[in-house]
Amino acid sequence: MAMDLGISKENPKRIESAIKYSLILASHNGNSCVIYENLIKFVSDLLGIDASQIEEEIINLKVAEDIYLEEREEKKWVYLNNFYIAEKNIADKLIALNETKNIKKIKNFKSELQKAEEKQDIILSEEQREAISAVNDNNVCIITGGPRNWKDNNNKNNNRYL
């Protein structure tokens, strides 16, 4: 489309737009950043241009504070600047919460959990108990995993899982 408008293949604005587009596209898959080399390859394939031109525009975007580059795990990562700021703010808040005194810890946790299971007529899996225990022991927990289906609880012999 850009070339139809008379914009050259190597136009810096075209390359910058492709870099930003690629980072936004990665975010649709849940990624707030991408590995530098992967970005270069993707944009190069997308535009059919040399990697050195892309690297030059990455430098320009970094200077303009449109993107953020971070070195970690012996790799270079590229963020859209807004994504980096959002992730940093979340991380800072999680660290602050984690460093706060734990005032909600339940004493006799195992027996209290067992009572709750009996009262609610549920049986938790071992992984669920571990997750709930981690919530009790820590100010901050990030628990991931897919949702589980509820089993039919009309029959007392069937167990209901959370």
KENUZA-832346 format. One record per residue: chain; residue in one letter; y negated, z negated, x negated of N, C-alpha, C in turn; residue number from 1. Coordinates in steps of 0.02 Angstrom, whole numbers, plus 50000, padded with zeros to 5 digits. Layout:
% residues N
{c:A	r:A	n_Y:Y	n_Z:Z	n_X:X	ca_Y:Y	ca_Z:Z	ca_X:X	c_Y:Y	c_Z:Z	c_X:X	k:NUM}
...
//
This chain:
% residues 162
{c:A	r:M	n_Y:50059	n_Z:50000	n_X:49959	ca_Y:50000	ca_Z:50000	ca_X:50000	c_Y:49937	c_Z:50000	c_X:49956	k:1}
{c:A	r:A	n_Y:49938	n_Z:49959	n_X:49903	ca_Y:49879	ca_Z:49956	ca_X:49859	c_Y:49867	c_Z:50023	c_X:49826	k:2}
{c:A	r:M	n_Y:49921	n_Z:50056	n_X:49805	ca_Y:49913	ca_Z:50121	ca_X:49771	c_Y:49887	c_Z:50174	c_X:49820	k:3}
{c:A	r:D	n_Y:49907	n_Z:50168	n_X:49884	ca_Y:49881	ca_Z:50214	ca_X:49935	c_Y:49806	c_Z:50206	c_X:49944	k:4}
{c:A	r:L	n_Y:49781	n_Z:50146	n_X:49929	ca_Y:49709	ca_Z:50133	ca_X:49934	c_Y:49671	c_Z:50150	c_X:49870	k:5}
{c:A	r:G	n_Y:49707	n_Z:50177	n_X:49821	ca_Y:49676	ca_Z:50197	ca_X:49758	c_Y:49674	c_Z:50142	c_X:49706	k:6}
{c:A	r:I	n_Y:49709	n_Z:50087	n_X:49718	ca_Y:49713	ca_Z:50032	ca_X:49669	c_Y:49769	c_Z:50048	c_X:49620	k:7}
{c:A	r:S	n_Y:49753	n_Z:50046	n_X:49556	ca_Y:49802	ca_Z:50064	ca_X:49506	c_Y:49860	c_Z:50014	c_X:49502	k:8}
{c:A	r:K	n_Y:49915	n_Z:50038	n_X:49476	ca_Y:49975	ca_Z:49996	ca_X:49469	c_Y:49962	c_Z:49934	c_X:49427	k:9}
{c:A	r:E	n_Y:49918	n_Z:49941	n_X:49377	ca_Y:49903	ca_Z:49886	ca_X:49330	c_Y:49841	c_Z:49847	c_X:49348	k:10}
{c:A	r:N	n_Y:49814	n_Z:49856	n_X:49407	ca_Y:49753	ca_Z:49821	ca_X:49427	c_Y:49765	c_Z:49745	c_X:49426	k:11}
{c:A	r:P	n_Y:49722	n_Z:49707	n_X:49391	ca_Y:49731	ca_Z:49634	ca_X:49386	c_Y:49735	c_Z:49599	c_X:49453	k:12}
{c:A	r:K	n_Y:49694	n_Z:49619	n_X:49502	ca_Y:49696	ca_Z:49587	ca_X:49568	c_Y:49763	c_Z:49600	c_X:49602	k:13}
{c:A	r:R	n_Y:49791	n_Z:49658	n_X:49592	ca_Y:49856	ca_Z:49674	ca_X:49621	c_Y:49910	c_Z:49629	c_X:49591	k:14}
{c:A	r:I	n_Y:49906	n_Z:49621	n_X:49525	ca_Y:49955	ca_Z:49579	ca_X:49490	c_Y:49947	c_Z:49506	c_X:49511	k:15}
{c:A	r:E	n_Y:49885	n_Z:49481	n_X:49514	ca_Y:49872	ca_Z:49412	ca_X:49536	c_Y:49899	c_Z:49401	c_X:49607	k:16}
{c:A	r:S	n_Y:49886	n_Z:49448	n_X:49651	ca_Y:49910	ca_Z:49442	ca_X:49720	c_Y:49986	c_Z:49440	c_X:49722	k:17}
{c:A	r:A	n_Y:50019	n_Z:49480	n_X:49680	ca_Y:50092	ca_Z:49481	ca_X:49678	c_Y:50119	c_Z:49414	c_X:49652	k:18}
{c:A	r:I	n_Y:50085	n_Z:49385	n_X:49604	ca_Y:50106	ca_Z:49320	ca_X:49577	c_Y:50101	c_Z:49267	c_X:49632	k:19}
{c:A	r:K	n_Y:50044	n_Z:49265	n_X:49666	ca_Y:50035	ca_Z:49216	ca_X:49720	c_Y:50084	c_Z:49228	c_X:49777	k:20}
{c:A	r:Y	n_Y:50093	n_Z:49291	n_X:49795	ca_Y:50141	ca_Z:49309	ca_X:49847	c_Y:50211	c_Z:49284	c_X:49828	k:21}
{c:A	r:S	n_Y:50230	n_Z:49293	n_X:49766	ca_Y:50297	ca_Z:49272	ca_X:49743	c_Y:50305	c_Z:49197	c_X:49748	k:22}
{c:A	r:L	n_Y:50254	n_Z:49159	n_X:49731	ca_Y:50257	ca_Z:49086	ca_X:49735	c_Y:50260	c_Z:49063	c_X:49808	k:23}
{c:A	r:I	n_Y:50224	n_Z:49097	n_X:49851	ca_Y:50227	ca_Z:49080	ca_X:49923	c_Y:50296	c_Z:49097	c_X:49950	k:24}
{c:A	r:L	n_Y:50323	n_Z:49154	n_X:49930	ca_Y:50389	ca_Z:49175	ca_X:49952	c_Y:50442	c_Z:49123	c_X:49931	k:25}
{c:A	r:A	n_Y:50436	n_Z:49098	n_X:49870	ca_Y:50483	ca_Z:49046	ca_X:49846	c_Y:50477	c_Z:48983	c_X:49889	k:26}
{c:A	r:S	n_Y:50417	n_Z:48968	n_X:49913	ca_Y:50407	ca_Z:48908	ca_X:49954	c_Y:50444	c_Z:48914	c_X:50021	k:27}
{c:A	r:H	n_Y:50455	n_Z:48974	n_X:50044	ca_Y:50491	ca_Z:48983	ca_X:50107	c_Y:50564	c_Z:48962	c_X:50100	k:28}
{c:A	r:N	n_Y:50588	n_Z:48957	n_X:50039	ca_Y:50655	ca_Z:48933	ca_X:50025	c_Y:50654	c_Z:48859	c_X:50005	k:29}
{c:A	r:G	n_Y:50597	n_Z:48826	n_X:50013	ca_Y:50592	ca_Z:48755	ca_X:49998	c_Y:50573	c_Z:48740	c_X:49926	k:30}
{c:A	r:N	n_Y:50553	n_Z:48789	n_X:49888	ca_Y:50536	ca_Z:48779	ca_X:49818	c_Y:50460	c_Z:48776	c_X:49810	k:31}
{c:A	r:S	n_Y:50436	n_Z:48722	n_X:49781	ca_Y:50364	ca_Z:48716	ca_X:49769	c_Y:50344	c_Z:48745	c_X:49702	k:32}
{c:A	r:C	n_Y:50393	n_Z:48762	n_X:49660	ca_Y:50379	ca_Z:48793	ca_X:49596	c_Y:50438	c_Z:48837	c_X:49576	k:33}
{c:A	r:V	n_Y:50426	n_Z:48879	n_X:49527	ca_Y:50480	ca_Z:48923	ca_X:49502	c_Y:50478	c_Z:48922	c_X:49426	k:34}
{c:A	r:I	n_Y:50535	n_Z:48939	n_X:49397	ca_Y:50538	ca_Z:48945	ca_X:49324	c_Y:50497	c_Z:49006	c_X:49302	k:35}
{c:A	r:Y	n_Y:50457	n_Z:48996	n_X:49251	ca_Y:50410	ca_Z:49047	ca_X:49226	c_Y:50445	c_Z:49114	c_X:49216	k:36}
{c:A	r:E	n_Y:50500	n_Z:49115	n_X:49180	ca_Y:50534	ca_Z:49177	ca_X:49165	c_Y:50559	c_Z:49213	c_X:49228	k:37}
{c:A	r:N	n_Y:50581	n_Z:49173	n_X:49277	ca_Y:50604	ca_Z:49203	ca_X:49340	c_Y:50546	c_Z:49235	c_X:49377	k:38}
{c:A	r:L	n_Y:50488	n_Z:49203	n_X:49375	ca_Y:50429	ca_Z:49231	ca_X:49407	c_Y:50409	c_Z:49297	c_X:49375	k:39}
{c:A	r:I	n_Y:50409	n_Z:49297	n_X:49308	ca_Y:50391	ca_Z:49359	ca_X:49272	c_Y:50438	c_Z:49416	c_X:49292	k:40}
{c:A	r:K	n_Y:50503	n_Z:49402	n_X:49292	ca_Y:50553	ca_Z:49454	ca_X:49309	c_Y:50543	c_Z:49478	c_X:49381	k:41}
{c:A	r:F	n_Y:50534	n_Z:49431	n_X:49427	ca_Y:50526	ca_Z:49450	ca_X:49498	c_Y:50465	c_Z:49494	c_X:49508	k:42}
{c:A	r:V	n_Y:50408	n_Z:49473	n_X:49480	ca_Y:50346	ca_Z:49511	ca_X:49488	c_Y:50351	c_Z:49579	c_X:49452	k:43}
{c:A	r:S	n_Y:50383	n_Z:49580	n_X:49395	ca_Y:50392	ca_Z:49643	ca_X:49358	c_Y:50434	c_Z:49692	c_X:49399	k:44}
{c:A	r:D	n_Y:50488	n_Z:49667	n_X:49429	ca_Y:50530	ca_Z:49710	ca_X:49472	c_Y:50492	c_Z:49731	c_X:49535	k:45}
{c:A	r:L	n_Y:50453	n_Z:49686	n_X:49562	ca_Y:50415	ca_Z:49700	ca_X:49623	c_Y:50364	c_Z:49755	c_X:49613	k:46}
{c:A	r:L	n_Y:50327	n_Z:49750	n_X:49557	ca_Y:50272	ca_Z:49796	ca_X:49545	c_Y:50289	c_Z:49854	c_X:49499	k:47}
{c:A	r:G	n_Y:50345	n_Z:49848	n_X:49463	ca_Y:50363	ca_Z:49900	ca_X:49415	c_Y:50316	c_Z:49903	c_X:49356	k:48}
{c:A	r:I	n_Y:50296	n_Z:49844	n_X:49331	ca_Y:50250	ca_Z:49841	ca_X:49274	c_Y:50279	c_Z:49798	c_X:49219	k:49}
{c:A	r:D	n_Y:50249	n_Z:49801	n_X:49161	ca_Y:50271	ca_Z:49765	ca_X:49101	c_Y:50256	c_Z:49690	c_X:49107	k:50}
{c:A	r:A	n_Y:50301	n_Z:49649	n_X:49080	ca_Y:50294	ca_Z:49576	ca_X:49082	c_Y:50229	c_Z:49552	c_X:49049	k:51}
{c:A	r:S	n_Y:50207	n_Z:49586	n_X:48997	ca_Y:50146	ca_Z:49563	ca_X:48962	c_Y:50085	c_Z:49564	c_X:49008	k:52}
{c:A	r:Q	n_Y:50082	n_Z:49612	n_X:49053	ca_Y:50026	ca_Z:49615	ca_X:49100	c_Y:50029	c_Z:49556	c_X:49149	k:53}
{c:A	r:I	n_Y:50088	n_Z:49538	n_X:49169	ca_Y:50097	ca_Z:49481	ca_X:49214	c_Y:50078	c_Z:49417	c_X:49179	k:54}
{c:A	r:E	n_Y:50100	n_Z:49409	n_X:49117	ca_Y:50084	ca_Z:49348	ca_X:49079	c_Y:50008	c_Z:49341	c_X:49071	k:55}
{c:A	r:E	n_Y:49974	n_Z:49396	n_X:49060	ca_Y:49901	ca_Z:49394	ca_X:49053	c_Y:49869	c_Z:49369	c_X:49118	k:56}
{c:A	r:E	n_Y:49893	n_Z:49392	n_X:49175	ca_Y:49864	ca_Z:49370	ca_X:49238	c_Y:49884	c_Z:49298	c_X:49255	k:57}
{c:A	r:I	n_Y:49941	n_Z:49276	n_X:49232	ca_Y:49960	ca_Z:49205	ca_X:49241	c_Y:49910	c_Z:49161	c_X:49203	k:58}
{c:A	r:I	n_Y:49892	n_Z:49182	n_X:49143	ca_Y:49842	ca_Z:49145	ca_X:49105	c_Y:49775	c_Z:49143	c_X:49143	k:59}
{c:A	r:N	n_Y:49755	n_Z:49199	n_X:49171	ca_Y:49693	ca_Z:49202	ca_X:49209	c_Y:49695	c_Z:49157	c_X:49271	k:60}
{c:A	r:L	n_Y:49752	n_Z:49158	n_X:49306	ca_Y:49760	ca_Z:49115	ca_X:49364	c_Y:49759	c_Z:49041	c_X:49345	k:61}
{c:A	r:K	n_Y:49788	n_Z:49025	n_X:49288	ca_Y:49787	ca_Z:48956	ca_X:49263	c_Y:49716	c_Z:48934	c_X:49248	k:62}
{c:A	r:V	n_Y:49678	n_Z:48976	n_X:49213	ca_Y:49609	ca_Z:48960	ca_X:49196	c_Y:49567	c_Z:48951	c_X:49260	k:63}
{c:A	r:A	n_Y:49581	n_Z:48992	n_X:49310	ca_Y:49544	ca_Z:48988	ca_X:49374	c_Y:49570	c_Z:48930	c_X:49417	k:64}
{c:A	r:E	n_Y:49621	n_Z:48894	n_X:49393	ca_Y:49652	ca_Z:48838	ca_X:49428	c_Y:49683	c_Z:48858	c_X:49495	k:65}
{c:A	r:D	n_Y:49708	n_Z:48920	n_X:49498	ca_Y:49744	ca_Z:48943	ca_X:49557	c_Y:49818	c_Z:48925	c_X:49551	k:66}
{c:A	r:I	n_Y:49842	n_Z:48918	n_X:49489	ca_Y:49911	ca_Z:48898	ca_X:49477	c_Y:49912	c_Z:48842	c_X:49426	k:67}
{c:A	r:Y	n_Y:49968	n_Z:48808	n_X:49423	ca_Y:49978	ca_Z:48753	ca_X:49375	c_Y:50043	c_Z:48766	c_X:49338	k:68}
{c:A	r:L	n_Y:50041	n_Z:48759	n_X:49271	ca_Y:50101	ca_Z:48767	ca_X:49230	c_Y:50122	c_Z:48698	c_X:49205	k:69}
{c:A	r:E	n_Y:50187	n_Z:48685	n_X:49208	ca_Y:50213	ca_Z:48621	ca_X:49187	c_Y:50275	c_Z:48632	c_X:49145	k:70}
{c:A	r:E	n_Y:50280	n_Z:48596	n_X:49090	ca_Y:50339	ca_Z:48597	ca_X:49047	c_Y:50382	c_Z:48536	c_X:49063	k:71}
{c:A	r:R	n_Y:50444	n_Z:48548	n_X:49083	ca_Y:50491	ca_Z:48493	ca_X:49094	c_Y:50562	c_Z:48522	c_X:49089	k:72}
{c:A	r:E	n_Y:50607	n_Z:48479	n_X:49069	ca_Y:50676	ca_Z:48498	ca_X:49061	c_Y:50683	c_Z:48560	c_X:49017	k:73}
{c:A	r:E	n_Y:50641	n_Z:48563	n_X:48966	ca_Y:50640	ca_Z:48617	ca_X:48917	c_Y:50627	c_Z:48686	c_X:48949	k:74}
{c:A	r:K	n_Y:50594	n_Z:48686	n_X:49006	ca_Y:50577	ca_Z:48748	ca_X:49040	c_Y:50504	c_Z:48745	c_X:49063	k:75}
{c:A	r:K	n_Y:50475	n_Z:48803	n_X:49072	ca_Y:50407	ca_Z:48807	ca_X:49098	c_Y:50412	c_Z:48824	c_X:49172	k:76}
{c:A	r:W	n_Y:50376	n_Z:48785	n_X:49213	ca_Y:50376	ca_Z:48793	ca_X:49286	c_Y:50306	c_Z:48813	c_X:49309	k:77}
{c:A	r:V	n_Y:50304	n_Z:48854	n_X:49361	ca_Y:50240	ca_Z:48879	ca_X:49387	c_Y:50234	c_Z:48858	c_X:49460	k:78}
{c:A	r:Y	n_Y:50177	n_Z:48827	n_X:49477	ca_Y:50161	ca_Z:48805	ca_X:49545	c_Y:50098	c_Z:48841	c_X:49568	k:79}
{c:A	r:L	n_Y:50091	n_Z:48852	n_X:49632	ca_Y:50025	ca_Z:48863	ca_X:49659	c_Y:49990	c_Z:48796	c_X:49653	k:80}
{c:A	r:N	n_Y:49927	n_Z:48796	n_X:49635	ca_Y:49892	ca_Z:48733	ca_X:49621	c_Y:49895	c_Z:48684	c_X:49679	k:81}
{c:A	r:N	n_Y:49888	n_Z:48708	n_X:49740	ca_Y:49890	ca_Z:48664	ca_X:49799	c_Y:49959	c_Z:48630	c_X:49806	k:82}
{c:A	r:F	n_Y:50012	n_Z:48667	n_X:49790	ca_Y:50079	ca_Z:48638	ca_X:49794	c_Y:50087	c_Z:48584	c_X:49740	k:83}
{c:A	r:Y	n_Y:50060	n_Z:48597	n_X:49681	ca_Y:50065	ca_Z:48547	ca_X:49627	c_Y:50029	c_Z:48483	c_X:49647	k:84}
{c:A	r:I	n_Y:49968	n_Z:48490	n_X:49672	ca_Y:49928	ca_Z:48432	ca_X:49692	c_Y:49965	c_Z:48392	c_X:49746	k:85}
{c:A	r:A	n_Y:49992	n_Z:48427	n_X:49796	ca_Y:50029	ca_Z:48393	ca_X:49850	c_Y:50089	c_Z:48355	c_X:49822	k:86}
{c:A	r:E	n_Y:50128	n_Z:48387	n_X:49779	ca_Y:50187	ca_Z:48354	ca_X:49751	c_Y:50168	c_Z:48295	c_X:49708	k:87}
{c:A	r:K	n_Y:50115	n_Z:48302	n_X:49668	ca_Y:50093	ca_Z:48247	ca_X:49626	c_Y:50070	c_Z:48188	c_X:49668	k:88}
{c:A	r:N	n_Y:50033	n_Z:48201	n_X:49722	ca_Y:50010	ca_Z:48148	ca_X:49766	c_Y:50070	c_Z:48112	c_X:49798	k:89}
{c:A	r:I	n_Y:50118	n_Z:48149	n_X:49820	ca_Y:50178	ca_Z:48118	ca_X:49850	c_Y:50214	c_Z:48076	c_X:49798	k:90}
{c:A	r:A	n_Y:50223	n_Z:48103	n_X:49738	ca_Y:50258	ca_Z:48066	ca_X:49685	c_Y:50220	c_Z:48002	c_X:49667	k:91}
{c:A	r:D	n_Y:50154	n_Z:48006	n_X:49661	ca_Y:50114	ca_Z:47947	ca_X:49645	c_Y:50121	c_Z:47893	c_X:49699	k:92}
{c:A	r:K	n_Y:50121	n_Z:47914	n_X:49762	ca_Y:50128	ca_Z:47866	ca_X:49817	c_Y:50198	c_Z:47835	c_X:49818	k:93}
{c:A	r:L	n_Y:50249	n_Z:47876	n_X:49804	ca_Y:50317	ca_Z:47849	ca_X:49801	c_Y:50325	c_Z:47799	c_X:49744	k:94}
{c:A	r:I	n_Y:50295	n_Z:47813	n_X:49688	ca_Y:50298	ca_Z:47767	ca_X:49631	c_Y:50263	c_Z:47701	c_X:49648	k:95}
{c:A	r:A	n_Y:50204	n_Z:47707	n_X:49679	ca_Y:50167	ca_Z:47646	ca_X:49698	c_Y:50207	c_Z:47605	c_X:49748	k:96}
{c:A	r:L	n_Y:50237	n_Z:47636	n_X:49798	ca_Y:50278	ca_Z:47601	ca_X:49847	c_Y:50338	c_Z:47567	c_X:49814	k:97}
{c:A	r:N	n_Y:50369	n_Z:47603	n_X:49768	ca_Y:50428	ca_Z:47576	ca_X:49734	c_Y:50412	c_Z:47516	c_X:49691	k:98}
{c:A	r:E	n_Y:50351	n_Z:47514	n_X:49664	ca_Y:50332	ca_Z:47459	ca_X:49620	c_Y:50307	c_Z:47398	c_X:49658	k:99}
{c:A	r:T	n_Y:50301	n_Z:47403	n_X:49723	ca_Y:50278	ca_Z:47348	ca_X:49765	c_Y:50336	c_Z:47299	c_X:49776	k:100}
{c:A	r:K	n_Y:50320	n_Z:47236	n_X:49785	ca_Y:50372	ca_Z:47185	ca_X:49797	c_Y:50409	c_Z:47201	c_X:49861	k:101}
{c:A	r:N	n_Y:50476	n_Z:47196	n_X:49859	ca_Y:50518	ca_Z:47209	ca_X:49917	c_Y:50518	c_Z:47148	c_X:49963	k:102}
{c:A	r:I	n_Y:50482	n_Z:47153	n_X:50019	ca_Y:50476	ca_Z:47096	ca_X:50064	c_Y:50520	c_Z:47103	c_X:50127	k:103}
{c:A	r:K	n_Y:50555	n_Z:47158	n_X:50133	ca_Y:50595	ca_Z:47169	ca_X:50193	c_Y:50670	c_Z:47163	c_X:50181	k:104}
{c:A	r:K	n_Y:50690	n_Z:47141	n_X:50122	ca_Y:50761	ca_Z:47137	ca_X:50105	c_Y:50797	c_Z:47086	c_X:50150	k:105}
{c:A	r:I	n_Y:50854	n_Z:47108	n_X:50177	ca_Y:50894	ca_Z:47066	ca_X:50222	c_Y:50944	c_Z:47027	c_X:50180	k:106}
{c:A	r:K	n_Y:50943	n_Z:46961	n_X:50188	ca_Y:50993	ca_Z:46919	ca_X:50154	c_Y:51059	c_Z:46926	c_X:50192	k:107}
{c:A	r:N	n_Y:51114	n_Z:46914	n_X:50159	ca_Y:51181	ca_Z:46921	ca_X:50190	c_Y:51188	c_Z:46990	c_X:50222	k:108}
{c:A	r:F	n_Y:51167	n_Z:47041	n_X:50185	ca_Y:51164	ca_Z:47108	ca_X:50211	c_Y:51231	c_Z:47133	c_X:50238	k:109}
{c:A	r:K	n_Y:51285	n_Z:47124	n_X:50201	ca_Y:51350	ca_Z:47151	ca_X:50223	c_Y:51372	c_Z:47122	c_X:50290	k:110}
{c:A	r:S	n_Y:51364	n_Z:47057	n_X:50297	ca_Y:51385	ca_Z:47026	ca_X:50361	c_Y:51338	c_Z:47048	c_X:50418	k:111}
{c:A	r:E	n_Y:51274	n_Z:47055	n_X:50404	ca_Y:51227	ca_Z:47078	ca_X:50455	c_Y:51242	c_Z:47150	c_X:50476	k:112}
{c:A	r:L	n_Y:51260	n_Z:47191	n_X:50428	ca_Y:51277	ca_Z:47260	ca_X:50444	c_Y:51341	c_Z:47263	c_X:50486	k:113}
{c:A	r:Q	n_Y:51389	n_Z:47222	n_X:50469	ca_Y:51451	ca_Z:47220	ca_X:50507	c_Y:51437	c_Z:47198	c_X:50580	k:114}
{c:A	r:K	n_Y:51394	n_Z:47148	n_X:50588	ca_Y:51376	ca_Z:47126	ca_X:50656	c_Y:51342	c_Z:47182	c_X:50695	k:115}
{c:A	r:A	n_Y:51299	n_Z:47218	n_X:50661	ca_Y:51263	ca_Z:47274	ca_X:50694	c_Y:51312	c_Z:47329	c_X:50715	k:116}
{c:A	r:E	n_Y:51361	n_Z:47344	n_X:50672	ca_Y:51411	ca_Z:47394	ca_X:50690	c_Y:51451	c_Z:47372	c_X:50752	k:117}
{c:A	r:E	n_Y:51470	n_Z:47309	n_X:50753	ca_Y:51509	ca_Z:47283	ca_X:50810	c_Y:51466	c_Z:47284	c_X:50874	k:118}
{c:A	r:K	n_Y:51404	n_Z:47263	n_X:50868	ca_Y:51360	ca_Z:47260	ca_X:50927	c_Y:51347	c_Z:47330	c_X:50955	k:119}
{c:A	r:Q	n_Y:51338	n_Z:47379	n_X:50911	ca_Y:51323	ca_Z:47447	ca_X:50931	c_Y:51386	c_Z:47488	c_X:50945	k:120}
{c:A	r:D	n_Y:51445	n_Z:47458	n_X:50930	ca_Y:51509	ca_Z:47492	ca_X:50938	c_Y:51512	c_Z:47557	c_X:50898	k:121}
{c:A	r:I	n_Y:51493	n_Z:47552	n_X:50835	ca_Y:51496	ca_Z:47610	ca_X:50790	c_Y:51533	c_Z:47591	c_X:50727	k:122}
{c:A	r:I	n_Y:51558	n_Z:47641	n_X:50693	ca_Y:51589	ca_Z:47631	ca_X:50627	c_Y:51554	c_Z:47678	c_X:50579	k:123}
{c:A	r:L	n_Y:51523	n_Z:47651	n_X:50529	ca_Y:51488	ca_Z:47691	ca_X:50479	c_Y:51536	c_Z:47712	c_X:50424	k:124}
{c:A	r:S	n_Y:51524	n_Z:47770	n_X:50396	ca_Y:51564	ca_Z:47792	ca_X:50338	c_Y:51541	c_Z:47752	c_X:50277	k:125}
{c:A	r:E	n_Y:51579	n_Z:47755	n_X:50225	ca_Y:51561	ca_Z:47719	ca_X:50163	c_Y:51495	c_Z:47746	c_X:50135	k:126}
{c:A	r:E	n_Y:51485	n_Z:47811	n_X:50139	ca_Y:51422	ca_Z:47841	ca_X:50114	c_Y:51363	c_Z:47816	c_X:50156	k:127}
{c:A	r:Q	n_Y:51372	n_Z:47808	n_X:50221	ca_Y:51318	ca_Z:47783	ca_X:50263	c_Y:51302	c_Z:47710	c_X:50247	k:128}
{c:A	r:R	n_Y:51354	n_Z:47671	n_X:50235	ca_Y:51342	ca_Z:47601	ca_X:50215	c_Y:51304	c_Z:47597	c_X:50149	k:129}
{c:A	r:E	n_Y:51323	n_Z:47640	n_X:50102	ca_Y:51288	ca_Z:47642	ca_X:50037	c_Y:51215	c_Z:47660	c_X:50046	k:130}
{c:A	r:A	n_Y:51202	n_Z:47709	n_X:50090	ca_Y:51132	ca_Z:47730	ca_X:50102	c_Y:51092	c_Z:47673	c_X:50134	k:131}
{c:A	r:I	n_Y:51121	n_Z:47639	n_X:50183	ca_Y:51086	ca_Z:47584	ca_X:50216	c_Y:51075	c_Z:47527	c_X:50166	k:132}
{c:A	r:S	n_Y:51124	n_Z:47514	n_X:50125	ca_Y:51117	ca_Z:47462	ca_X:50073	c_Y:51061	c_Z:47479	c_X:50024	k:133}
{c:A	r:A	n_Y:51056	n_Z:47543	n_X:50006	ca_Y:51003	ca_Z:47565	ca_X:49961	c_Y:50935	c_Z:47554	c_X:49993	k:134}
{c:A	r:V	n_Y:50930	n_Z:47567	n_X:50058	ca_Y:50867	ca_Z:47555	ca_X:50094	c_Y:50849	c_Z:47481	c_X:50092	k:135}
{c:A	r:N	n_Y:50900	n_Z:47438	n_X:50099	ca_Y:50888	ca_Z:47366	ca_X:50097	c_Y:50866	c_Z:47343	c_X:50027	k:136}
{c:A	r:D	n_Y:50896	n_Z:47372	n_X:49976	ca_Y:50884	ca_Z:47349	ca_X:49907	c_Y:50820	c_Z:47378	c_X:49876	k:137}
{c:A	r:N	n_Y:50795	n_Z:47433	n_X:49902	ca_Y:50740	ca_Z:47469	ca_X:49870	c_Y:50682	c_Z:47479	c_X:49919	k:138}
{c:A	r:N	n_Y:50622	n_Z:47482	n_X:49893	ca_Y:50564	ca_Z:47497	ca_X:49934	c_Y:50563	c_Z:47570	c_X:49955	k:139}
{c:A	r:V	n_Y:50589	n_Z:47614	n_X:49914	ca_Y:50587	ca_Z:47685	ca_X:49927	c_Y:50656	c_Z:47714	c_X:49918	k:140}
{c:A	r:C	n_Y:50679	n_Z:47752	n_X:49967	ca_Y:50743	ca_Z:47788	ca_X:49962	c_Y:50732	c_Z:47857	c_X:49991	k:141}
{c:A	r:I	n_Y:50758	n_Z:47906	n_X:49957	ca_Y:50757	ca_Z:47974	ca_X:49983	c_Y:50830	c_Z:47992	c_X:49993	k:142}
{c:A	r:I	n_Y:50848	n_Z:47997	n_X:50056	ca_Y:50918	ca_Z:48010	ca_X:50074	c_Y:50922	c_Z:48081	c_X:50100	k:143}
{c:A	r:T	n_Y:50965	n_Z:48120	n_X:50069	ca_Y:50971	ca_Z:48190	ca_X:50089	c_Y:51041	c_Z:48203	c_X:50115	k:144}
{c:A	r:G	n_Y:51048	n_Z:48256	n_X:50150	ca_Y:51113	ca_Z:48277	ca_X:50176	c_Y:51105	c_Z:48306	c_X:50244	k:145}
{c:A	r:G	n_Y:51154	n_Z:48345	n_X:50263	ca_Y:51152	ca_Z:48378	ca_X:50327	c_Y:51166	c_Z:48330	c_X:50384	k:146}
{c:A	r:P	n_Y:51146	n_Z:48349	n_X:50444	ca_Y:51158	ca_Z:48307	ca_X:50502	c_Y:51233	c_Z:48305	c_X:50520	k:147}
{c:A	r:R	n_Y:51253	n_Z:48251	n_X:50550	ca_Y:51322	ca_Z:48245	ca_X:50573	c_Y:51322	c_Z:48250	c_X:50649	k:148}
{c:A	r:N	n_Y:51378	n_Z:48272	n_X:50675	ca_Y:51386	ca_Z:48276	ca_X:50747	c_Y:51411	c_Z:48209	c_X:50773	k:149}
{c:A	r:W	n_Y:51389	n_Z:48191	n_X:50832	ca_Y:51414	ca_Z:48131	ca_X:50865	c_Y:51482	c_Z:48147	c_X:50894	k:150}
{c:A	r:K	n_Y:51529	n_Z:48101	n_X:50884	ca_Y:51594	ca_Z:48110	ca_X:50916	c_Y:51591	c_Z:48079	c_X:50986	k:151}
{c:A	r:D	n_Y:51635	n_Z:48103	n_X:51029	ca_Y:51639	ca_Z:48077	ca_X:51097	c_Y:51656	c_Z:48002	c_X:51095	k:152}
{c:A	r:N	n_Y:51615	n_Z:47961	n_X:51126	ca_Y:51626	ca_Z:47889	ca_X:51124	c_Y:51649	c_Z:47863	c_X:51192	k:153}
{c:A	r:N	n_Y:51671	n_Z:47908	n_X:51237	ca_Y:51694	ca_Z:47885	ca_X:51303	c_Y:51760	c_Z:47847	c_X:51296	k:154}
{c:A	r:N	n_Y:51800	n_Z:47864	n_X:51248	ca_Y:51864	ca_Z:47832	ca_X:51237	c_Y:51855	c_Z:47781	c_X:51180	k:155}
{c:A	r:K	n_Y:51873	n_Z:47719	n_X:51191	ca_Y:51864	ca_Z:47666	ca_X:51141	c_Y:51902	c_Z:47681	c_X:51076	k:156}
{c:A	r:N	n_Y:51953	n_Z:47724	n_X:51078	ca_Y:51991	ca_Z:47740	ca_X:51018	c_Y:51954	c_Z:47790	c_X:50974	k:157}
{c:A	r:N	n_Y:51905	n_Z:47824	n_X:51002	ca_Y:51864	ca_Z:47871	ca_X:50961	c_Y:51807	c_Z:47832	c_X:50928	k:158}
{c:A	r:N	n_Y:51793	n_Z:47848	n_X:50867	ca_Y:51738	ca_Z:47816	ca_X:50832	c_Y:51677	c_Z:47861	c_X:50836	k:159}
{c:A	r:R	n_Y:51619	n_Z:47830	n_X:50840	ca_Y:51557	ca_Z:47866	ca_X:50841	c_Y:51525	c_Z:47859	c_X:50772	k:160}
{c:A	r:Y	n_Y:51506	n_Z:47915	n_X:50742	ca_Y:51476	ca_Z:47913	ca_X:50675	c_Y:51403	c_Z:47929	c_X:50679	k:161}
{c:A	r:L	n_Y:51364	n_Z:47896	n_X:50638	ca_Y:51293	ca_Z:47910	ca_X:50633	c_Y:51282	c_Z:47966	c_X:50584	k:162}
//
